Amino acid sequence: MNGDRSSSTRIILVTGAASSRKSEWAETLATKTNKSVIYIATAQIDLKDTEWLAKIEKHQQRRPSSWQIVEAPFNLNDALELASVESCLLVDSLGTWVANLISVEQHFWEETSKQLLNNLKIAVGEIIFVAEETGWGVVPGYESGRVFRDRLGKLIRQIGSIADRVYLVTSGHALDLKKIGNPLEEREL
């Protein structure tokens, strides 16, 4: 399943809806590795957005103090270079990272996401991604919403195809999709 990656590498994707507890499940998986955890935070801090700040604080309070925190709202590819056999990288979240890059031109986005996928093919250690599921509702009535939905949907599909484990977290339950699902053949539309 992992192609040309090292046998010491494991990629896990945890996806789900808002408030499904996907981040908590990913944190549990990271703790169970018994490795040093490097938490890659993709959120941007906006001091005017008190609701967002409260959500970030809730995440911070839940994390063990021994975890190293790296803020990477734009340069996720650089942060992946911290991966090692002794570490577990926990990236929370891909949706926030995609949103941070929503205004970049499509060709730049394609190169950036391609670089991410190439980096995963040569990565070592454990890497856990948290991602939001999008597109289960109405089609967004504005262009940036559709761009976000399509970029994130394609990226998590691509990561899911190379991941060793893929979990869908919904209603507080984690489903192991690699065990119960049937993978679809990847193809360009």
Backbone torsions as a table, in degrees:
resi	resn	phi	psi	omega
1	MET	NA	-27.0	-173.4
2	ASN	-96.6	11.7	173.6
3	GLY	58.9	-123.4	-176.3
4	ASP	-95.6	14.0	178.0
5	ARG	-73.2	156.6	176.6
6	SER	-63.8	149.2	177.9
7	SER	-68.5	-13.3	177.5
8	SER	-89.4	7.6	-178.8
9	THR	-107.4	138.4	175.7
10	ARG	-139.7	127.7	178.3
11	ILE	-112.4	132.0	179.9
12	ILE	-126.4	134.5	174.9
13	LEU	-114.5	127.3	176.6
14	VAL	-118.4	116.4	-175.9
15	THR	-128.2	159.6	179.7
16	GLY	168.3	-177.8	-178.9
17	ALA	-81.8	172.2	176.6
18	ALA	-60.2	139.5	176.3
19	SER	60.0	25.1	179.2
20	SER	-84.9	-11.1	-177.8
21	ARG	85.5	25.3	179.4
22	LYS	-64.0	-40.1	179.0
23	SER	-64.3	-39.7	178.7
24	GLU	-63.9	-40.1	178.5
25	TRP	-65.2	-42.7	178.5
26	ALA	-62.5	-40.3	177.9
27	GLU	-63.8	-38.9	176.8
28	THR	-62.6	-45.3	178.8
29	LEU	-61.9	-41.3	179.8
30	ALA	-63.3	-43.0	179.4
31	THR	-62.5	-39.3	-178.1
32	LYS	-67.9	-14.1	178.7
33	THR	-72.6	-19.4	-175.6
34	ASN	57.8	27.7	176.3
35	LYS	-109.9	166.4	174.4
36	SER	-70.3	131.1	-175.0
37	VAL	-100.0	130.7	172.8
38	ILE	-112.2	112.8	-177.5
39	TYR	-90.9	116.8	179.1
40	ILE	-96.2	106.1	-178.8
41	ALA	-91.6	122.2	-178.5
42	THR	-96.8	-4.7	-176.8
43	ALA	-72.7	144.5	170.4
44	GLN	-95.5	140.0	178.8
45	ILE	-86.3	124.8	175.0
46	ASP	-122.0	103.1	-174.9
47	LEU	-62.5	-17.6	178.9
48	LYS	-83.9	-17.8	-176.4
49	ASP	-97.4	88.9	-174.8
50	THR	-67.0	-32.5	178.2
51	GLU	-65.0	-43.7	178.9
52	TRP	-65.0	-42.6	178.5
53	LEU	-61.1	-39.7	178.6
54	ALA	-65.3	-38.5	178.2
55	LYS	-65.5	-43.8	178.3
56	ILE	-62.1	-42.6	-180.0
57	GLU	-62.9	-39.4	177.6
58	LYS	-59.8	-43.2	177.3
59	HIS	-64.0	-43.4	-178.2
60	GLN	-62.9	-41.9	-178.5
61	GLN	-67.0	-27.6	-178.2
62	ARG	-78.9	-25.3	-174.8
63	ARG	-79.1	141.2	174.2
64	PRO	-62.1	144.6	-178.6
65	SER	-67.8	-17.1	179.8
66	SER	-76.3	-14.3	-178.5
67	TRP	-74.0	136.5	174.5
68	GLN	-81.0	135.6	-179.7
69	ILE	-109.9	129.4	176.2
70	VAL	-125.3	123.9	177.8
71	GLU	-89.8	123.8	-177.8
72	ALA	-141.2	66.8	-179.4
73	PRO	-68.2	-22.2	-178.8
74	PHE	-124.5	-36.0	-170.4
75	ASN	-104.1	57.8	179.3
76	LEU	-60.4	-38.1	180.0
77	ASN	-60.4	-39.1	176.9
78	ASP	-65.7	-40.2	-179.1
79	ALA	-64.4	-31.3	180.0
80	LEU	-65.5	-18.5	177.7
81	GLU	-67.0	-13.4	178.2
82	LEU	-77.1	-10.3	-178.3
83	ALA	-62.3	139.0	175.9
84	SER	-148.9	167.5	179.8
85	VAL	-61.2	-30.2	-177.5
86	GLU	-86.3	-2.5	-172.5
87	SER	-119.8	162.8	170.2
88	CYS	-124.8	118.5	174.9
89	LEU	-91.7	131.0	176.4
90	LEU	-118.5	111.0	-178.0
91	VAL	-99.3	116.0	-178.5
92	ASP	-133.1	102.1	9.4
93	SER	-141.4	162.5	177.6
94	LEU	-66.9	-36.9	179.8
95	GLY	-62.3	-40.8	178.2
96	THR	-66.2	-41.4	178.5
97	TRP	-62.2	-45.4	178.3
98	VAL	-61.2	-42.5	179.3
99	ALA	-62.3	-37.3	178.9
100	ASN	-64.1	-26.7	-178.0
101	LEU	-105.1	15.8	-173.1
102	ILE	-62.1	-28.0	-176.0
103	SER	-88.3	-1.7	179.7
104	VAL	-76.7	151.7	179.2
105	GLU	-61.1	151.9	-176.6
106	GLN	-57.8	-41.2	-178.6
107	HIS	-65.1	-36.8	177.1
108	PHE	-67.6	-42.0	178.2
109	TRP	-60.3	-45.6	-178.9
110	GLU	-60.9	-41.6	177.8
111	GLU	-65.7	-41.8	-178.7
112	THR	-65.6	-45.1	-179.7
113	SER	-70.4	-35.0	175.9
114	LYS	-63.7	-41.1	177.6
115	GLN	-62.2	-40.8	178.0
116	LEU	-59.5	-47.7	-179.2
117	LEU	-64.7	-39.8	177.1
118	ASN	-64.8	-39.9	177.8
119	ASN	-62.1	-36.2	179.5
120	LEU	-68.0	-30.5	179.5
121	LYS	-68.0	-23.6	-179.6
122	ILE	-112.6	3.5	-177.2
123	ALA	-68.6	158.7	173.5
124	VAL	-125.5	161.0	-179.9
125	GLY	85.2	-164.8	179.8
126	GLU	-104.3	134.3	177.1
127	ILE	-131.0	122.7	179.5
128	ILE	-114.6	126.0	177.2
129	PHE	-108.6	137.1	170.2
130	VAL	-105.0	133.6	-179.4
131	ALA	-143.5	146.5	178.0
132	GLU	-88.4	140.4	172.7
133	GLU	-83.0	133.2	178.1
134	THR	-125.3	165.4	173.8
135	GLY	84.8	10.4	178.4
136	TRP	-90.2	4.4	-179.8
137	GLY	-122.9	-149.8	-179.3
138	VAL	-71.3	154.8	175.1
139	VAL	-68.8	128.0	-179.8
140	PRO	-56.0	140.6	-178.0
141	GLY	-84.9	8.5	-178.8
142	TYR	-137.4	151.0	-171.6
143	GLU	-59.6	-46.1	-176.2
144	SER	-63.5	-31.9	176.3
145	GLY	-66.4	-40.2	178.2
146	ARG	-70.0	-38.8	177.8
147	VAL	-62.6	-45.9	178.5
148	PHE	-58.3	-50.3	-178.5
149	ARG	-57.7	-45.6	-177.1
150	ASP	-70.7	-42.2	-180.0
151	ARG	-64.7	-48.1	-178.8
152	LEU	-66.7	-43.7	179.6
153	GLY	-57.8	-45.4	180.0
154	LYS	-66.7	-42.7	-177.9
155	LEU	-63.2	-45.1	-178.3
156	ILE	-72.2	-28.6	174.1
157	ARG	-64.9	-42.4	-179.9
158	GLN	-67.6	-43.0	178.0
159	ILE	-66.4	-41.1	178.2
160	GLY	-59.2	-32.6	-178.8
161	SER	-72.1	-24.6	179.4
162	ILE	-104.8	-7.3	-178.1
163	ALA	-71.4	149.2	175.9
164	ASP	-78.1	-31.2	178.0
165	ARG	-137.6	141.8	174.8
166	VAL	-133.2	121.4	179.3
167	TYR	-113.5	135.8	169.1
168	LEU	-105.2	121.3	179.1
169	VAL	-106.1	122.8	179.5
170	THR	-146.6	140.2	179.0
171	SER	52.4	32.6	178.5
172	GLY	77.4	16.7	179.2
173	HIS	-126.1	139.0	178.9
174	ALA	-102.3	124.1	177.5
175	LEU	-106.9	129.1	178.7
176	ASP	-85.7	99.4	-174.4
177	LEU	-70.3	-24.9	177.9
178	LYS	-70.0	-25.4	178.4
179	LYS	-86.1	-38.8	-172.7
180	ILE	-106.6	-10.4	-176.7
181	GLY	-100.5	166.4	174.4
182	ASN	-111.9	117.8	-178.8
183	PRO	-68.6	140.9	175.5
184	LEU	-93.0	145.9	178.8
185	GLU	-66.6	131.8	179.6
186	GLU	-73.7	133.3	176.3
187	ARG	-153.3	151.5	178.2
188	GLU	-84.1	139.5	176.7
189	LEU	-102.5	NA	NA
